[in-house]
Amino acid sequence: MELTDNAVTILQRRYLSQGETPEAMVWRVATAVAQAERADRDLWAKRFGLMIERLDFLPNSPCLANAGKGNGLAWNACYVLPVGDSIEEIFDAVKWAAQIHKSGGGTGFDFSALRPAGMRVGSSPGVASGPISFATVFDAATAAIKQGGFRRGANMGTLRVDHPDIEQFVKAKADGATLSNFNISVTATDEFLVKMLTSEPVPLRWGEQETAGIPHRALFRQITENAWATGDPGMLFIDRANRGNPLAHLPGHRYYTTNPCGEQYLPSFGVCNLGSINLSNFVHDGVFDVERFSTVVQWAVRFLDDVIDTTPYPLSQVRALALMERRIGLGVMGYADALVKMGLKYGTEEALEFAAGVAALLEHWAQLASKELAVEKGKYPMALFCLPYPDDRRNLTVTSIAPTGTISLIAGCSSSIEPHFSASHERVTSEGLKLLYMEKVNKELLVTAHELTPEQHIDVQAAWQRHIDNAISKTINLPHGATPDDIGRAYMYAYTTGCKGVTVYRDGSKTGQVLTQTCPECKVEMVHKEGCVECPK
């Protein structure tokens, strides 16, 4: 197992038991997951261990941290919990989130069911404090619990674009302190998206009450200005996501929000375990090894499906829905590194063609593997109720693309489908550990995040999305000098190109950002000055 110094540091800090080696961790995880196999258990443990040891595939962090330890903590990464319009339902959700964060999972909440601030509560003289007020309760609870004992909890908070409190929600993170443990996104309906540049007022709805709000154009401007200032809110295209949800017609299976990073739409009490394949490992002498890639895809689908049957679950409701839907999310990392090995520049037409081709291969082999597992082990129970026709797979969803923040550091590859961030950068972990990275890439082929236009970023996301059955987490990284209009164009372009959501981040718009550019010579953090990035030395 060839690991960088940074990878060893992260493994020791987060995943290894006392005295455990990285190689022992691999076989701990592989053996534990293979217990779901009815036959050839040792064979599958060997195959699972081999692809992890080679860094061809890595499962999500909770699986590496918890599988095989017997600590009772879950191995899944992504959850969505319901938030109902009563004190009892709200604080049930707070309690459930704490149980999930303890194992290292992240949670998504849609606050649209909560009545707007100032509305009367039943027949009492009291009035509701509104979604934003209660979201801060979730935020405070999250701050008190570290995920799996090694990182702070992560949440997604969403509100429908037509909720009466939408303007307050859009501005909720403007002070830089409120909801610091949340990403927030507006769940944008098709109705809003087709009118977002018009002066027609947005109809604001809660229950049976409806009022005319501010013009679509003005609300869209508020969204883009706050995203420019703070990186939030993002935008989820909720109607498009549900059109791709074959169980959307059934109560309890419709999407209202996503996991913290936006790649996994889930129903209430929904859960998904993720894993990613390192594309860089499949390029040799400028050629992508299709045969070996197809094998690892099929093994990885089986691995993730086995996690469903072997992981502990934090809640009985989550376990019940997991076994009914059997969701998995297989994605990729190392895309930018693979392009360099292929002699391609990120963002070019040739690179997009490569992305589309590999995405199609991932889709084909992953779907085929799930169908073969259905023949061997049975379909997921809800398969008969899918529209427009019954499903023939083992899993309701098979592919999604996660940000792969930590596991790409372990694999020593570029993250997810992102470009290289910069020639030299510093990454600050949740524990405050600072890790320096220097890209060992032919400078003629190095394309960094801030050299790309918003449209080039989104073209990459759209190319992959056409072959992914859930969604994609990708950050549209913008330079410090980008404008709110640039962000508005990015949101519009993401919708028109078929994406299921969009997240933007303008460099320097948050204090304490995770990735910062460093001077390749001095190794000190670069500073923004008059629209440029300069070394202070």
Backbone torsions as a table, in degrees:
resi	resn	phi	psi	omega
1	MET	NA	109.2	-177.0
2	GLU	-91.6	112.5	-175.3
3	LEU	-122.1	144.7	173.4
4	THR	-76.6	166.1	177.0
5	ASP	-61.0	-39.5	178.6
6	ASN	-63.3	-39.5	179.6
7	ALA	-63.9	-43.2	179.1
8	VAL	-62.2	-42.5	179.2
9	THR	-59.6	-45.1	-179.1
10	ILE	-65.6	-43.4	179.2
11	LEU	-60.8	-43.6	-179.5
12	GLN	-65.8	-37.1	-178.2
13	ARG	-72.8	-33.0	-166.9
14	ARG	-118.9	-33.5	-164.1
15	TYR	-117.9	-29.4	-172.9
16	LEU	-85.5	136.2	170.9
17	SER	-70.5	164.8	-179.7
18	GLN	-59.1	123.9	179.3
19	GLY	83.9	-3.3	-178.1
20	GLU	-82.2	139.3	175.1
21	THR	-93.7	161.0	175.0
22	PRO	-56.0	-39.4	179.4
23	GLU	-64.6	-38.7	177.7
24	ALA	-66.3	-36.7	176.1
25	MET	-59.5	-44.1	-179.8
26	VAL	-55.3	-49.1	-175.4
27	TRP	-77.5	-25.1	171.0
28	ARG	-61.3	-47.9	-178.3
29	VAL	-67.8	-47.7	-176.7
30	ALA	-61.5	-42.9	-178.7
31	THR	-67.2	-41.5	-179.0
32	ALA	-64.6	-43.6	-178.0
33	VAL	-69.1	-37.0	-178.0
34	ALA	-68.5	-9.0	177.9
35	GLN	-63.2	-16.8	177.6
36	ALA	-74.7	-14.3	-177.2
37	GLU	-76.3	135.8	-179.6
38	ARG	-81.2	-32.2	179.9
39	ALA	-136.7	160.3	177.8
40	ASP	54.8	39.0	-176.6
41	ARG	-61.1	-42.3	-179.3
42	ASP	-66.3	-37.1	178.9
43	LEU	-62.1	-45.8	-178.1
44	TRP	-71.1	-34.8	174.8
45	ALA	-60.3	-41.1	179.6
46	LYS	-65.0	-43.4	-179.9
47	ARG	-66.1	-43.9	178.2
48	PHE	-60.4	-46.0	-179.1
49	GLY	-63.7	-37.5	-178.2
50	LEU	-64.0	-44.9	-176.9
51	MET	-72.6	-27.6	175.5
52	ILE	-75.8	-42.7	-178.7
53	GLU	-62.7	-36.3	178.3
54	ARG	-77.6	-5.9	-176.6
55	LEU	63.1	27.3	172.5
56	ASP	-75.7	-30.4	-176.6
57	PHE	-148.0	140.3	172.5
58	LEU	-135.7	136.1	175.0
59	PRO	-78.8	171.2	179.3
60	ASN	-63.7	159.8	-171.8
61	SER	-52.6	-45.4	-178.6
62	PRO	-59.7	-29.9	177.9
63	CYS	-68.3	-45.7	177.6
64	LEU	-62.9	-37.7	-175.2
65	ALA	-77.3	-32.8	-167.9
66	ASN	-116.3	-27.7	-173.7
67	ALA	-59.9	129.5	176.2
68	GLY	81.5	-1.8	-179.9
69	LYS	-87.1	-16.3	-178.7
70	GLY	67.3	26.0	-178.3
71	ASN	-90.9	0.9	177.7
72	GLY	77.0	3.5	-178.6
73	LEU	-92.4	146.3	-173.7
74	ALA	-72.4	158.9	-177.9
75	TRP	-107.4	5.1	-178.7
76	ASN	-92.1	156.6	-177.9
77	ALA	-105.4	-31.0	-164.9
78	CYS	-121.1	130.1	179.6
79	TYR	-140.0	153.0	167.9
80	VAL	-130.0	133.3	-178.6
81	LEU	-119.5	145.1	178.7
82	PRO	-79.1	148.7	174.3
83	VAL	-126.5	106.0	-178.6
84	GLY	-88.7	170.3	-173.6
85	ASP	-91.8	53.0	173.9
86	SER	-151.4	156.1	179.6
87	ILE	-58.0	-41.2	-179.0
88	GLU	-62.6	-46.1	-178.7
89	GLU	-67.8	-37.7	-179.7
90	ILE	-63.5	-47.6	-176.1
91	PHE	-79.9	-19.4	166.9
92	ASP	-62.2	-43.5	-179.3
93	ALA	-65.0	-37.8	176.5
94	VAL	-60.9	-44.1	179.7
95	LYS	-64.0	-44.7	-179.5
96	TRP	-62.9	-41.2	-179.8
97	ALA	-61.9	-40.1	179.3
98	ALA	-61.9	-39.2	179.1
99	GLN	-65.7	-36.0	-180.0
100	ILE	-73.9	-43.1	-179.9
101	HIS	-61.8	-32.3	-179.5
102	LYS	-58.9	-31.0	-177.8
103	SER	-91.2	-7.0	-179.5
104	GLY	104.0	4.1	179.2
105	GLY	-83.7	158.3	175.5
106	GLY	-110.4	154.0	-172.5
107	THR	-126.1	145.6	174.0
108	GLY	-116.2	141.6	180.0
109	PHE	-134.9	134.4	168.7
110	ASP	-104.8	122.8	-176.2
111	PHE	-95.6	12.8	-173.7
112	SER	-69.3	-20.4	179.0
113	ALA	-75.2	-14.9	-178.6
114	LEU	-78.8	134.7	-178.8
115	ARG	-66.7	150.3	-175.7
116	PRO	-67.0	158.0	179.4
117	ALA	-59.5	136.2	177.2
118	GLY	92.2	-11.1	180.0
119	MET	-75.6	142.3	178.4
120	ARG	-62.3	143.7	179.2
121	VAL	-102.1	102.6	179.3
122	GLY	56.7	-137.2	-178.8
123	SER	-95.4	2.8	-178.9
124	SER	-79.9	163.7	178.4
125	PRO	-77.6	-8.3	-177.2
126	GLY	-74.7	161.9	177.1
127	VAL	-124.9	153.7	-178.5
128	ALA	-71.0	146.7	177.6
129	SER	-90.1	-12.9	172.0
130	GLY	93.7	164.8	-175.9
131	PRO	-59.5	-40.6	-175.5
132	ILE	-65.9	-39.4	179.0
133	SER	-60.6	-45.0	-179.4
134	PHE	-73.7	-29.2	176.2
135	ALA	-61.3	-33.1	178.4
136	THR	-67.8	-25.2	175.2
137	VAL	-67.2	-44.6	176.3
138	PHE	-61.3	-39.8	-179.3
139	ASP	-63.0	-43.8	-179.9
140	ALA	-65.6	-39.6	178.7
141	ALA	-65.2	-39.0	179.5
142	THR	-63.8	-40.8	-178.3
143	ALA	-61.4	-24.8	-176.6
144	ALA	-84.5	-11.0	-175.8
145	ILE	-125.2	125.8	174.4
146	LYS	-87.0	136.0	178.7
147	GLN	-63.7	119.4	175.9
148	GLY	59.1	15.9	-179.9
149	GLY	79.4	2.4	-177.0
150	PHE	-130.0	-3.1	176.9
151	ARG	-159.2	157.6	179.8
152	ARG	-71.4	152.9	-179.9
153	GLY	-65.0	150.9	178.9
154	ALA	-121.5	138.3	-178.7
155	ASN	-135.1	153.6	164.8
156	MET	-112.9	131.3	173.8
157	GLY	-119.9	130.4	-179.4
158	THR	-129.6	157.3	174.2
159	LEU	-144.2	138.1	178.7
160	ARG	-63.3	145.0	-177.2
161	VAL	-64.6	-17.4	-179.4
162	ASP	-105.2	13.1	174.9
163	HIS	-74.1	141.6	-178.1
164	PRO	-57.8	-23.2	-179.0
165	ASP	-97.9	19.5	-173.0
166	ILE	-62.9	-36.3	-179.3
167	GLU	-65.3	-41.5	177.7
168	GLN	-65.5	-36.8	179.8
169	PHE	-65.4	-44.5	-179.2
170	VAL	-58.0	-34.6	-177.1
171	LYS	-93.8	4.3	-168.3
172	ALA	-60.0	-29.9	-175.9
173	LYS	-103.5	14.3	-174.8
174	ALA	-64.4	-26.9	-178.2
175	ASP	-83.0	-3.5	177.3
176	GLY	77.7	0.9	-178.1
177	ALA	-124.7	-37.1	-178.6
178	THR	-67.0	139.8	177.9
179	LEU	54.5	44.1	-177.1
180	SER	-69.7	-16.5	177.7
181	ASN	-100.6	18.3	-178.4
182	PHE	-125.1	141.0	151.5
183	ASN	-90.4	142.5	176.4
184	ILE	-123.2	147.0	178.8
185	SER	-142.4	147.9	172.4
186	VAL	-87.7	127.6	173.4
187	THR	-85.1	105.1	-173.2
188	ALA	-93.9	125.7	179.0
189	THR	-82.6	161.6	174.7
190	ASP	-58.3	-38.1	-179.9
191	GLU	-56.6	-44.1	179.3
192	PHE	-70.8	-42.6	-172.8
193	LEU	-65.4	-34.1	179.6
194	VAL	-79.5	-13.2	-178.7
195	LYS	-115.9	10.0	-166.5
196	MET	-68.9	-12.1	176.7
197	LEU	-108.0	12.4	179.9
198	THR	-97.8	166.8	177.6
199	SER	-92.1	3.0	178.9
200	GLU	-65.5	134.0	-177.6
201	PRO	-68.3	144.3	177.5
202	VAL	-75.9	124.4	175.0
203	PRO	-73.6	116.1	-178.8
204	LEU	-93.9	130.3	-171.5
205	ARG	-131.2	140.5	164.9
206	TRP	-150.8	123.3	-174.4
207	GLY	61.4	-131.2	-179.9
208	GLU	-93.0	-0.4	-178.1
209	GLN	-90.2	138.5	177.7
210	GLU	-142.0	133.6	176.6
211	THR	-133.9	159.4	176.8
212	ALA	-85.4	126.2	-178.8
213	GLY	-98.2	-153.9	-179.7
214	ILE	-75.6	162.3	179.3
215	PRO	-59.1	148.5	178.0
216	HIS	-52.3	-45.2	-177.0
217	ARG	-60.8	-40.8	-178.1
218	ALA	-68.9	-40.2	178.5
219	LEU	-67.0	-41.9	177.8
220	PHE	-60.9	-38.5	177.7
221	ARG	-64.7	-40.2	177.1
222	GLN	-61.5	-40.2	179.4
223	ILE	-62.4	-48.0	-176.4
224	THR	-69.3	-36.7	-179.8
225	GLU	-66.9	-39.2	178.6
226	ASN	-72.5	-35.5	174.9
227	ALA	-64.7	-36.3	177.1
228	TRP	-63.6	-40.6	-174.2
229	ALA	-79.3	-33.3	-170.1
230	THR	-132.3	-8.2	-174.8
231	GLY	87.2	-5.2	178.1
232	ASP	-132.6	148.0	5.4
233	PRO	-91.3	157.4	165.7
234	GLY	-84.5	-171.9	-179.5
235	MET	-135.9	129.9	174.9
236	LEU	-107.9	131.0	179.9
237	PHE	-91.8	81.7	-165.0
238	ILE	-67.8	-37.2	-179.8
239	ASP	-68.4	-39.3	177.1
240	ARG	-63.2	-41.1	179.7
241	ALA	-61.7	-41.7	-179.3
242	ASN	-73.7	-25.6	173.3
243	ARG	-65.9	-26.5	176.4
244	GLY	-92.0	6.5	-179.5
245	ASN	-101.4	105.4	-175.4
246	PRO	-69.3	-6.6	177.4
247	LEU	-112.7	14.8	-175.0
248	ALA	-62.8	-22.3	-178.2
249	HIS	-79.2	-8.0	-175.7
250	LEU	-101.4	136.7	175.7
251	PRO	-58.2	136.2	177.9
252	GLY	87.9	-2.1	-178.1
253	HIS	-122.8	0.1	-179.9
254	ARG	-78.2	150.9	178.5
255	TYR	-88.3	137.9	172.6
256	TYR	-126.6	-19.7	-178.9
257	THR	-162.4	-172.3	-176.9
258	THR	-130.2	179.2	170.4
259	ASN	-69.9	176.5	-172.7
260	PRO	-57.4	-31.9	-176.4
261	CYS	-101.1	-1.8	169.9
262	GLY	89.7	1.2	-177.6
263	GLU	-87.2	-10.4	-173.2
264	GLN	-129.7	99.2	169.5
265	TYR	-71.1	134.1	-178.1
266	LEU	-141.7	149.5	171.6
267	PRO	-78.0	175.9	177.1
268	SER	-61.0	132.4	-173.9
269	PHE	69.3	14.4	178.2
270	GLY	-74.9	153.0	-179.2
271	VAL	-146.6	150.7	176.4
272	CYS	-150.9	140.6	172.7
273	ASN	-105.7	143.0	-170.9
274	LEU	-117.6	159.8	172.8
275	GLY	-159.2	154.9	-175.1
276	SER	-135.0	142.9	179.2
277	ILE	-99.9	133.9	-178.2
278	ASN	-84.3	99.4	-175.9
279	LEU	-61.6	-30.9	-178.1
280	SER	-59.0	-31.6	-177.8
281	ASN	-72.0	-8.7	-175.5
282	PHE	-106.5	7.0	176.9
283	VAL	-107.4	120.9	179.4
284	HIS	-133.3	125.2	-178.8
285	ASP	54.5	38.9	176.3
286	GLY	78.0	8.3	-177.5
287	VAL	-120.6	134.3	178.4
288	PHE	-85.0	125.9	-175.6
289	ASP	-83.3	91.5	-175.8
290	VAL	-65.1	-41.0	-175.9
291	GLU	-63.8	-47.9	-179.7
292	ARG	-67.3	-36.5	177.4
293	PHE	-60.5	-44.7	-178.8
294	SER	-62.1	-37.3	178.8
295	THR	-65.3	-47.2	-178.4
296	VAL	-65.7	-37.9	176.5
297	VAL	-57.5	-46.9	-177.6
298	GLN	-67.2	-39.9	177.0
299	TRP	-65.2	-40.2	-177.4
300	ALA	-66.7	-38.2	176.4
301	VAL	-61.1	-43.7	179.2
302	ARG	-64.2	-42.5	177.7
303	PHE	-56.4	-51.8	-176.8
304	LEU	-65.1	-36.8	176.4
305	ASP	-65.5	-37.2	178.3
306	ASP	-66.3	-32.3	177.6
307	VAL	-58.0	-36.9	-179.4
308	ILE	-56.3	-36.4	-176.2
309	ASP	-91.3	-13.9	-175.7
310	THR	-109.2	-21.3	-177.1
311	THR	-73.6	145.0	164.6
312	PRO	-70.2	158.0	178.0
313	TYR	-120.1	140.6	-178.0
314	PRO	-75.3	-22.7	-177.1
315	LEU	-139.2	143.5	179.0
316	SER	-64.7	-35.0	179.8
317	GLN	-65.2	-38.1	179.0
318	VAL	-66.8	-43.4	179.9
319	ARG	-61.3	-44.5	-177.8
320	ALA	-60.4	-45.4	-178.2
321	LEU	-72.2	-34.8	178.1
322	ALA	-59.4	-43.5	-178.1
323	LEU	-74.6	-24.5	177.1
324	MET	-75.9	-34.7	-173.9
325	GLU	-108.4	-27.9	178.4
326	ARG	49.5	54.5	179.4
327	ARG	-77.0	136.7	168.2
328	ILE	-132.4	161.8	-179.9
329	GLY	-136.9	90.2	178.2
330	LEU	-90.4	127.7	179.5
331	GLY	-135.6	-157.3	-175.0
332	VAL	-137.0	163.6	168.9
333	MET	-145.2	174.2	178.4
334	GLY	73.6	17.8	-179.0
335	TYR	-63.5	-46.3	-179.1
336	ALA	-63.3	-39.6	177.4
337	ASP	-64.3	-40.4	179.3
338	ALA	-62.6	-38.7	179.2
339	LEU	-60.7	-44.1	-179.9
340	VAL	-60.9	-43.1	178.2
341	LYS	-64.6	-26.4	178.0
342	MET	-85.5	-6.1	-177.7
343	GLY	78.3	25.5	-177.4
344	LEU	-112.5	149.3	178.2
345	LYS	-99.9	131.5	179.6
346	TYR	-55.3	136.2	176.2
347	GLY	92.1	-9.2	178.9
348	THR	-84.0	167.0	178.6
349	GLU	-61.3	-39.0	179.5
350	GLU	-63.9	-38.5	178.4
351	ALA	-68.4	-36.2	177.0
352	LEU	-67.3	-37.4	177.1
353	GLU	-63.8	-40.9	176.7
354	PHE	-62.8	-43.4	178.6
355	ALA	-59.6	-47.8	-178.7
356	ALA	-62.6	-39.0	-179.9
357	GLY	-66.9	-45.2	179.6
358	VAL	-68.6	-38.3	177.7
359	ALA	-61.4	-39.6	178.0
360	ALA	-65.5	-39.4	176.3
361	LEU	-64.1	-43.8	177.8
362	LEU	-58.7	-46.2	179.5
363	GLU	-60.3	-48.0	-176.4
364	HIS	-60.8	-53.8	-173.5
365	TRP	-72.7	-33.2	178.8
366	ALA	-69.1	-43.9	178.7
367	GLN	-65.3	-41.0	178.8
368	LEU	-62.4	-42.1	179.6
369	ALA	-62.8	-40.1	179.4
370	SER	-67.1	-36.4	177.3
371	LYS	-67.6	-40.4	178.6
372	GLU	-67.2	-36.0	175.6
373	LEU	-65.7	-34.2	177.9
374	ALA	-63.8	-37.7	177.2
375	VAL	-67.8	-40.3	-176.7
376	GLU	-76.7	-41.9	-170.5
377	LYS	-120.0	-11.2	-179.4
378	GLY	107.4	151.5	177.7
379	LYS	-76.4	163.7	173.0
380	TYR	-68.6	145.7	-171.0
381	PRO	-57.3	-30.2	-178.1
382	MET	-83.9	2.1	-174.8
383	ALA	-59.6	-31.4	-178.7
384	LEU	-68.7	-20.3	-172.5
385	PHE	-100.7	4.9	-178.8
386	CYS	-70.1	147.1	172.9
387	LEU	-116.8	144.0	11.6
388	PRO	-85.4	-3.7	178.7
389	TYR	-154.3	159.7	-178.9
390	PRO	-58.5	146.7	-178.6
391	ASP	-84.1	148.9	178.4
392	ASP	-114.4	19.3	-178.1
393	ARG	-104.0	169.8	175.3
394	ARG	-81.8	-21.9	-170.9
395	ASN	-132.3	136.1	-179.9
396	LEU	-62.8	-46.2	171.9
397	THR	-123.0	146.9	-174.1
398	VAL	-121.0	-36.6	-174.4
399	THR	-124.3	143.6	167.4
400	SER	-159.9	162.2	-177.4
401	ILE	-119.6	111.5	-178.1
402	ALA	-89.7	167.3	-179.8
403	PRO	-72.2	-18.3	176.8
404	THR	51.3	37.9	-175.9
405	GLY	-53.7	-60.2	-175.5
406	THR	-80.9	-40.8	-175.1
407	ILE	-68.9	-27.6	175.2
408	SER	-70.9	-29.9	174.6
409	LEU	-67.0	-39.2	177.7
410	ILE	-65.8	-42.7	-179.0
411	ALA	-73.0	-15.3	-179.4
412	GLY	71.3	34.5	-178.0
413	CYS	-130.0	170.9	176.5
414	SER	-66.7	152.0	-174.4
415	SER	-79.5	136.0	168.9
416	SER	47.1	-132.4	176.3
417	ILE	-105.8	19.4	-178.1
418	GLU	-76.9	155.3	169.5
419	PRO	-73.3	169.8	170.5
420	HIS	-62.1	136.8	-175.2
421	PHE	-68.1	-47.6	177.0
422	SER	-163.9	172.0	179.4
423	ALA	-63.0	-32.5	179.2
424	SER	-146.0	130.1	-179.8
425	HIS	-149.4	160.5	177.5
426	GLU	-112.0	134.9	177.6
427	ARG	-114.5	128.8	179.2
428	VAL	-104.5	119.1	-179.9
429	THR	-78.7	169.8	-178.6
430	SER	-65.5	-20.3	176.4
431	GLU	-84.7	-1.8	-177.5
432	GLY	90.8	4.0	178.7
433	LEU	-73.1	130.5	180.0
434	LYS	-102.9	123.6	-178.3
435	LEU	-119.2	129.5	-179.2
436	LEU	-97.3	134.1	-179.7
437	TYR	-125.4	132.4	174.3
438	MET	-117.2	124.3	-179.9
439	GLU	-76.3	119.1	178.2
440	LYS	-92.7	71.3	-172.5
441	VAL	-129.4	140.8	171.9
442	ASN	-52.2	117.2	-173.5
443	LYS	-61.2	-23.0	177.1
444	GLU	-69.2	-23.5	-179.2
445	LEU	-103.5	-8.1	-177.2
446	LEU	-74.5	117.6	173.9
447	VAL	-119.7	120.2	-175.5
448	THR	-98.7	163.1	-171.0
449	ALA	-54.2	-40.3	-174.4
450	HIS	-85.4	-3.6	175.5
451	GLU	-85.8	-10.2	-176.9
452	LEU	-94.7	146.8	173.7
453	THR	-77.0	160.7	174.5
454	PRO	-54.8	-39.0	-179.1
455	GLU	-64.8	-37.0	178.3
456	GLN	-66.8	-41.5	174.5
457	HIS	-57.0	-48.5	-174.0
458	ILE	-71.5	-33.5	176.2
459	ASP	-57.9	-38.5	177.7
460	VAL	-65.4	-47.2	179.2
461	GLN	-59.4	-43.8	-178.8
462	ALA	-66.4	-37.4	179.5
463	ALA	-61.2	-41.7	177.9
464	TRP	-73.7	-38.9	-174.9
465	GLN	-60.0	-30.9	-179.2
466	ARG	-61.1	-18.4	-177.8
467	HIS	-119.7	10.2	-178.1
468	ILE	-112.2	128.1	-173.3
469	ASP	-86.3	-11.8	167.7
470	ASN	-108.8	-119.0	-175.4
471	ALA	-134.9	-171.1	-173.3
472	ILE	-134.3	134.3	170.4
473	SER	-96.9	113.2	175.7
474	LYS	-144.4	137.1	177.7
475	THR	-97.1	127.3	173.9
476	ILE	-84.8	89.2	-177.2
477	ASN	-74.6	127.1	-178.9
478	LEU	-119.7	148.7	177.6
479	PRO	-67.6	164.7	-176.9
480	HIS	-57.2	-33.6	-176.0
481	GLY	-83.9	5.4	178.3
482	ALA	-63.7	157.5	-176.5
483	THR	-113.2	165.3	173.4
484	PRO	-57.6	-32.0	178.0
485	ASP	-65.5	-36.2	176.2
486	ASP	-60.8	-40.4	179.8
487	ILE	-68.7	-40.8	176.8
488	GLY	-59.6	-42.3	178.0
489	ARG	-63.3	-38.2	180.0
490	ALA	-63.3	-44.5	179.2
491	TYR	-61.7	-45.0	-179.2
492	MET	-64.9	-42.5	-177.6
493	TYR	-67.5	-37.7	178.4
494	ALA	-62.3	-38.8	179.5
495	TYR	-68.7	-43.7	-176.2
496	THR	-71.5	-21.5	-178.3
497	THR	-94.0	3.8	173.3
498	GLY	94.4	9.7	176.5
499	CYS	-69.9	161.6	-179.3
500	LYS	-103.3	0.5	177.5
501	GLY	177.3	169.8	-178.3
502	VAL	-151.2	140.0	176.5
503	THR	-130.6	131.5	177.9
504	VAL	-118.5	154.4	173.6
505	TYR	-147.8	118.9	176.3
506	ARG	-88.7	125.7	-175.5
507	ASP	-54.3	130.0	177.6
508	GLY	83.9	4.7	-177.7
509	SER	-81.7	-7.7	175.7
510	LYS	-128.2	143.3	170.4
511	THR	-78.4	145.0	178.1
512	GLY	70.8	34.2	179.2
513	GLN	-67.8	152.9	-172.6
514	VAL	-67.9	-43.2	-178.1
515	LEU	-111.9	129.5	175.7
516	THR	-132.5	143.7	178.2
517	GLN	-72.0	139.2	175.3
518	THR	-122.2	154.6	178.1
519	CYS	-68.9	126.4	-179.5
520	PRO	-61.0	-25.0	-178.4
521	GLU	-92.2	-47.4	-173.9
522	CYS	-90.8	-17.7	-179.1
523	LYS	64.4	23.0	177.6
524	VAL	-107.2	158.8	-177.1
525	GLU	-67.6	133.5	176.9
526	MET	-72.8	158.1	179.9
527	VAL	-124.0	153.8	177.6
528	HIS	-89.0	130.9	-179.4
529	LYS	-149.0	115.5	177.0
530	GLU	51.4	46.0	175.7
531	GLY	82.2	-2.3	179.7
532	CYS	-115.8	165.7	174.4
533	VAL	-110.1	122.6	-174.6
534	GLU	-128.6	154.1	172.1
535	CYS	-80.3	129.1	-178.9
536	PRO	-66.6	-16.3	177.8
537	LYS	-91.8	NA	NA
